[in-house]
Each structure stands twice: as structure tokens, then as C-alpha cells.
Amino acid sequence: MMKWFVNDLSLHGQFNSHHDFLDVLRSFLQLRHKSPALTERLHCSRNLHAAMVTPQSNFREAVQRSADQALRRAVLEWIASKGPFWDDSRLANADDYFELNGVDVTNSGVGEAVRQVVAGAEATTYSFQGSGFDYSPISIEHGLPEDRLGRWNLTNLWTCDQLLAAANSAEEPPRNWQQAIESARRRFDRLVIGPEAATSLQAEPYSPYVVERIFELLRVLQEFVESRNTDGTYSDETKRLIADHFSGEKAWFSGESDGNERDFREKLTFKDFGGSDTLHFCPWHGKIKTPQFRIHFPWPMDSTQKVINIFYIGPKITKK
């Protein structure tokens, strides 16, 4: 089972201000919140709080300067309370000395990661951005300089996107529809999957292939929301996503035909899951062709909206 270890050397005062560091830290914590794998298996040192993040401030000091109480609470809960901390379950090694680029990393996250690998376990390091560790693998020397015992190459990640992809691939695959929808809700925080959105799935035989395709469609919708400019207008990346996936004969997303909109209007209209009496007519959908499954959502998306509401995931509604 894969474990991740924070590279302590990747915090050495490289951020220009505590605001810059907190922006990176906020994204990092959002990943931990979304991914059970990261919450349970991303380890740090109990001394991480003392690492310098700006020339003037260490980790804890930078966090305490934040006006965001929720952020302060979440960070301090992580680095001061819950961890997990590799120090608490450090692996034994008969020749316990490791160097990275000539620096002793024996008593660091990198050292524990390589101890895990030496013992036959799976381990990866995570390095904070701007630290000079924007490459992989990182090469670790085992043993004293005058008596080297070997060299170990560790996979190293240095962006949140890399970390999330690694966590998703390491997450236990869903075994039923309920687990699949729970996983989707964790992965795609720019989508709101309604409480009744997947009710119709329960009557269908479970299909890992359909789940994979559902995740691919949801990923594109997530990327669409994330790619927009801060004022909700379309960036070049947003326009590319529309060109690639929302237009053309083989588009992944399209609206229903005029005939289907007329004949199936009632079935394509969904109750608001926010508690109001508002009804939402959602002829736009993501398509899985074999078997025929659909994901229905309001379209086009208003520039003021921060999320896309998913009202239906299930077998094709407009079958005749």
C-alpha cells in the first residue's frame, strides 16, 4: 500500500511571504480533505512546524499570521495533532544513514521513505513547490560516504495535481454504485452531485467500466469550472475544452434533440436539491454509449456559478 512522505528539505525559506506559502498550503490541505488515501497515508515529521517557509518565518509562525481561522485550525490539527507522523512508527534499519545531495536525511521524511522502500514497501516523497525538488526520481545514497551500501531512487511529486493523481490511482477501486458516487464527490469538488442523482443506478448491475467513464465525464466538467477566469469568463483552456468535448458529432456532451426535449420534458426536469421549489430542466448531458448511460446537468453555466449541479446519473432517459 502506497505511502507518501513530506520532504522536509523542500521547505527552506523559499517563499517570498507567508501569504504565498499559505496559498500553496491551502491547496494542499484541500487535497487531504478530498482524498481519504492522503488523509490516512501522507506522513510528515513532528518537527515540520519548525521548518522555515520564508526568510523570516517558520511553518507554524506563518500559519499563525493567517487571518483565516479555519485554515489555522486545519493546519495545526494536521501538524500538531493528527498527522500521521512517521516518527511514531519509524522503521528500523541496521545501517541507518542516508544522504540526499550530500545532506544527511536519515531523520527526515525522505529518510523514512527510503527505509520503507528498503523494507520492500511502496513509498513516494512530496516536495513543496519552488524548493528545487521539481524532478523525479530523487537519488538517495545509503551508508556513510566512505562505505556506501547502495543507491535508491525514489519517486518524487512536487505539484498538487501530481499528488492528487497519485492518490486517486492508489485509492481502493469502488466495489458498488454507492462507493463510486462517494468517491466522485470526494474527487470533484467543483461538482455537486445531488442526493437523488444516482438513485436509478441502484437498479443496474454494477459496472467498473461505466464507473470509469462516469469519472472521465465528471473530470471534464470539473476542469471546465476550474479553467474559467476569476470573473467566470472563458479562458483559452475553457474554450479548448468546449471545442474538444462539447461540439461536433463525437462530442462527449450535448443537448437532447428538439423532439426528445418535447417528448421527455417531464423526465428531464429535476427538483432542486437545495430545498427550494425550483425545477431544473436539464436536456444537456454527458454520454456513455455502451451501455447507454447519461449525466444530466444545467447548461450553459452562468458566469456567477462556482459549481455545476449534477441532477442525474443513470441509464439513458430518452429511450423510445
ROTI-835321 format. One line per 10 residues: number of its first residue (from 1); their letters; for each residue x, y, z of C-alpha. Coordinates in steps of 0.05 Angstrom, whole numbers, plus 32768, in hexadecimal, padded with zeros to 4 digits. Layout:
<rs>
NUM) a) X:Y:Z ~ ...
</rs>
This chain:
<rs>
1) mmkwfvndls) 8000:8000:8000 ~ 801D:8042:7FEA ~ 8033:8076:801E ~ 8049:80BD:8012 ~ 807D:80E3:803A ~ 8087:812F:803D ~ 80CE:8141:8029 ~ 80E5:816E:8062 ~ 811D:818B:8037 ~ 80E9:81A8:8008
11) lhgqfnshhd) 80DA:81DE:803C ~ 8117:820B:8043 ~ 80FB:8252:8043 ~ 80ED:8255:7FF8 ~ 80AB:827A:7FFC ~ 80AB:82C6:7FF5 ~ 8074:82CF:8028 ~ 8049:82A7:8057 ~ 800E:82B6:8028 ~ 8032:8291:7FEF
21) fldvlrsflq) 803F:8256:801C ~ 7FF7:8254:8036 ~ 7FDB:8254:7FF0 ~ 8003:8215:7FE1 ~ 7FF1:81F7:8024 ~ 7FA7:8204:801A ~ 7FA7:81DD:7FD9 ~ 7FCE:81A5:7FFA ~ 7F9C:81A0:8034 ~ 7F62:819E:8004
31) lrhkspalte) 7F81:8160:7FE4 ~ 7F87:813E:8028 ~ 7F3F:814E:8036 ~ 7F27:8131:7FF4 ~ 7F52:80F2:7FF5 ~ 7F4C:80BE:802D ~ 7F8C:809F:8012 ~ 7FB2:80E0:8020 ~ 7F90:80EC:8062 ~ 7FA5:80A7:807B
41) rlhcsrnlha) 7FE8:809C:8057 ~ 800B:80DE:804B ~ 803E:80E2:8083 ~ 8065:811D:809E ~ 8098:8128:80D5 ~ 8083:8141:811A ~ 80B9:8177:810F ~ 809A:8191:80CE ~ 807C:81CC:80F3 ~ 80C3:81E7:80FE
51) amvtpqsnfr) 80D7:81E7:80B4 ~ 80E5:822C:8098 ~ 80B3:8240:8062 ~ 80C8:8288:8058 ~ 810B:82A8:806A ~ 80EA:82C3:80AA ~ 80B5:8290:80BD ~ 80B0:8246:80CA ~ 8074:821A:80B9 ~ 804E:8226:80FA
61) eavqrsadqa) 805C:8270:80FC ~ 8044:827A:80B4 ~ 8003:8254:80C3 ~ 7FF7:827C:8103 ~ 7FFC:82BD:80DB ~ 7FC1:82A7:80B0 ~ 7F7E:82CA:80BB ~ 7F5B:828B:80A4 ~ 7F46:8267:80E4 ~ 7F2E:8229:80C0
71) lrravlewia) 7F71:8223:809D ~ 7F98:822C:80DE ~ 7F6E:81F8:8100 ~ 7F75:81C5:80C7 ~ 7FC0:81CF:80C1 ~ 7FCE:81CB:810B ~ 7FA2:818D:8111 ~ 7FCD:816D:80DB ~ 8014:8180:80F0 ~ 8009:8182:813C
81) skgpfwddsr) 7FD5:814D:8149 ~ 7FBD:8119:8117 ~ 7FF5:8113:80E4 ~ 8000:80DA:80D4 ~ 8048:80E1:80EC ~ 807C:80B1:80D2 ~ 80A5:80BD:8112 ~ 8071:8096:8139 ~ 807C:8056:8111 ~ 80C3:805E:80F6
91) lanaddyfel) 80DE:8020:80D4 ~ 811E:8002:80EE ~ 815A:7FFD:80C0 ~ 819B:7FDA:80D3 ~ 81C5:800D:80AC ~ 819B:804A:80B9 ~ 81BE:8082:8094 ~ 81A5:80A3:8053 ~ 81BA:80E0:802B ~ 8197:810A:7FF6
101) ngvdvtnsgv) 81C5:8137:7FCE ~ 81F9:8131:8005 ~ 81C8:8144:803D ~ 81B8:8114:8075 ~ 816E:8103:806F ~ 816E:80C7:809F ~ 813F:80EA:80D0 ~ 8110:8108:809D ~ 80D5:80F5:8072 ~ 8103:80E2:8039
111) geavrqvvag) 812A:80B5:8068 ~ 80EA:8091:807E ~ 80D3:808B:8036 ~ 8113:8068:8022 ~ 8110:803C:8060 ~ 80CB:8026:8049 ~ 80E5:8016:8003 ~ 8121:7FF0:801F ~ 80F0:7FC6:8047 ~ 80C8:7FB6:8008
121) aeattysfqg) 808E:7FE7:8012 ~ 8074:801C:7FE1 ~ 8087:8064:7FF1 ~ 8089:80A7:7FCD ~ 80A1:80EB:7FE3 ~ 807B:812D:7FDC ~ 80A4:816D:7FD6 ~ 8087:81B3:7FDD ~ 808C:81DE:7F9F ~ 80C5:820E:7F92
131) sgfdyspisi) 80F5:81E4:7FBB ~ 8122:81CA:7F83 ~ 8103:8185:7F89 ~ 80DB:818A:7F49 ~ 80F5:8149:7F2D ~ 80ED:80FF:7F35 ~ 810A:80D0:7F49 ~ 8135:80EA:7F82 ~ 8173:80C0:7F8E ~ 8184:80AC:7FD6
141) ehglpedrlg) 81C8:8092:7FEB ~ 81C6:805C:8020 ~ 81FF:8056:8052 ~ 8239:8083:8067 ~ 8260:80A7:8030 ~ 829C:807A:803B ~ 8273:803B:803A ~ 8238:8041:800B ~ 8206:8008:800E ~ 81DC:801B:7FD2
151) rwnltnlwtc) 81B2:804F:7FAF ~ 8166:8053:7FAF ~ 813B:807B:7F7F ~ 80FA:8096:7F9C ~ 80BF:80B0:7F75 ~ 80B6:80F9:7F87 ~ 8078:8125:7F7C ~ 8078:8171:7F7F ~ 8034:8189:7F69 ~ 7FEF:8181:7F85
161) dqllaaansa) 7FD6:8164:7F43 ~ 800C:812E:7F46 ~ 7FFA:811E:7F8E ~ 7FB0:8119:7F80 ~ 7FBB:80EC:7F43 ~ 7FE8:80BF:7F6D ~ 7FB4:80BC:7FA5 ~ 7F7B:80AD:7F74 ~ 7FA2:8074:7F55 ~ 7FB4:8058:7F9A
171) eepprnwqqa) 7F6D:805D:7FB4 ~ 7F48:801B:7FBA ~ 7F1B:8014:7F7D ~ 7ED0:8019:7F8C ~ 7EAC:7FD7:7F94 ~ 7E65:7FF0:7F8C ~ 7E3E:802D:7F74 ~ 7E3B:804D:7FB8 ~ 7E87:804B:7FC0 ~ 7E8F:8065:7F79
181) iesarrrfdr) 7E63:80A2:7F87 ~ 7E86:80AF:7FCA ~ 7EC9:80AD:7FA6 ~ 7EB0:80DD:7F71 ~ 7E98:810E:7FA5 ~ 7EDE:810E:7FC5 ~ 7F03:8114:7F83 ~ 7EDA:814B:7F62 ~ 7ED0:8184:7F92 ~ 7EB7:81B3:7F5B
191) lvigpeaats) 7E7C:8185:7F4E ~ 7E41:817C:7F7D ~ 7E23:8137:7F73 ~ 7DDC:813A:7F8E ~ 7DC4:8109:7FC3 ~ 7D94:80E8:7F92 ~ 7DC0:80EF:7F54 ~ 7DD6:80A7:7F52 ~ 7D97:8085:7F6D ~ 7D8A:8064:7F2A
201) lqaepyspyv) 7DCE:8043:7F2A ~ 7DBA:8015:7F63 ~ 7D8D:7FEC:7F35 ~ 7DC6:7FE1:7F03 ~ 7DFD:7FAB:7F06 ~ 7E3C:7FCA:7F21 ~ 7E6F:7FD9:7EEA ~ 7EB7:7FF0:7EF7 ~ 7EBA:8005:7EAE ~ 7E7E:8033:7EB6
211) verifellrv) 7E9D:8050:7EF5 ~ 7EDD:805F:7ED0 ~ 7EB7:8083:7E99 ~ 7E8D:80A9:7ECD ~ 7ECD:80C1:7EEE ~ 7EE9:80D7:7EAA ~ 7EAB:8100:7E9B ~ 7EAA:811F:7EE0 ~ 7EF4:812F:7ED9 ~ 7EE7:8159:7E9B
221) lqefvesrnt) 7EAF:817F:7EBE ~ 7EDE:818B:7EF9 ~ 7F14:81A5:7ECB ~ 7EE2:81D2:7EA8 ~ 7ED0:81F4:7EE9 ~ 7F18:81FA:7F00 ~ 7F30:8215:7EBD ~ 7F05:8253:7EBC ~ 7F21:8297:7ECC ~ 7F14:82B2:7F12
231) dgtysdetkr) 7ED8:82DB:7EF8 ~ 7EB8:829D:7EDA ~ 7ECA:82AD:7E92 ~ 7EEA:827A:7E65 ~ 7F36:8272:7E63 ~ 7F5B:8253:7E28 ~ 7F5A:8211:7E4D ~ 7F0E:8216:7E57 ~ 7F04:8222:7E0D ~ 7F31:81E6:7DFD
241) liadhfsgek) 7F07:81B9:7E2A ~ 7EC7:81D1:7E08 ~ 7EE5:81C5:7DC3 ~ 7EFE:8180:7DD6 ~ 7EC3:8165:7DFE ~ 7E85:818F:7DF3 ~ 7E81:8195:7DA7 ~ 7E84:8168:7D6B ~ 7E64:8125:7D5B ~ 7E8F:80FF:7D8D
251) awfsgesdgn) 7E88:8131:7DC6 ~ 7E85:8113:7E0B ~ 7E51:8147:7E20 ~ 7E14:815F:7DF9 ~ 7DCC:8174:7DFF ~ 7D8F:814A:7DEF ~ 7D6D:8151:7DAB ~ 7D30:817E:7DA7 ~ 7D04:8140:7DA3 ~ 7D22:8122:7DE2
261) erdfrekltf) 7D1D:8164:7E07 ~ 7CD3:8165:7DF6 ~ 7CC3:811C:7E02 ~ 7CEC:8112:7E41 ~ 7CE8:8158:7E60 ~ 7CCA:813F:7EA1 ~ 7D00:8109:7EAA ~ 7D36:813B:7E99 ~ 7D1E:816B:7ECF ~ 7D3B:8162:7F14
271) kdfggsdtlh) 7D29:817D:7F59 ~ 7D5B:81AC:7F79 ~ 7D83:8188:7FAE ~ 7D91:81C8:7FD4 ~ 7D4D:81C7:7FF6 ~ 7D28:81F9:7FC9 ~ 7CED:81EB:7F9B ~ 7D16:81FD:7F5D ~ 7D14:81CB:7F23 ~ 7D4F:81C2:7EF5
281) fcpwhgkikt) 7D47:81AD:7EAC ~ 7D87:8189:7E99 ~ 7D88:816F:7E52 ~ 7DD4:8176:7E50 ~ 7DF9:8137:7E62 ~ 7E3A:8110:7E61 ~ 7E37:80D0:7E39 ~ 7E4E:8089:7E42 ~ 7E3B:8063:7E03 ~ 7E43:801A:7E17
291) pqfrihfpwp) 7E1D:800E:7E43 ~ 7DF3:804D:7E3B ~ 7DFC:8077:7E7A ~ 7DF4:80C2:7E82 ~ 7E08:80FA:7EB2 ~ 7DD7:8135:7EB1 ~ 7DE8:817C:7EC9 ~ 7DD2:81C4:7EBA ~ 7DF3:81E4:7E7E ~ 7E0E:8216:7E6C
301) mdstqkvini) 7E2E:8227:7EAE ~ 7E23:826D:7EC9 ~ 7E63:8296:7ED3 ~ 7E51:82A2:7F1C ~ 7E4C:8257:7F2C ~ 7E86:8237:7F51 ~ 7E6E:81EF:7F48 ~ 7E47:81C3:7F18 ~ 7E0B:819F:7F36 ~ 7E04:8157:7F1F
311) fyigpkitkk) 7DBA:8142:7F21 ~ 7DBD:80FE:7F01 ~ 7DEE:80C5:7EF6 ~ 7DD0:8085:7EDA ~ 7DB3:8061:7E9E ~ 7D9F:808B:7E62 ~ 7D5D:80AE:7E70 ~ 7D46:80BA:7E29 ~ 7D41:8072:7E10 ~ 7D07:8067:7DE2
</rs>
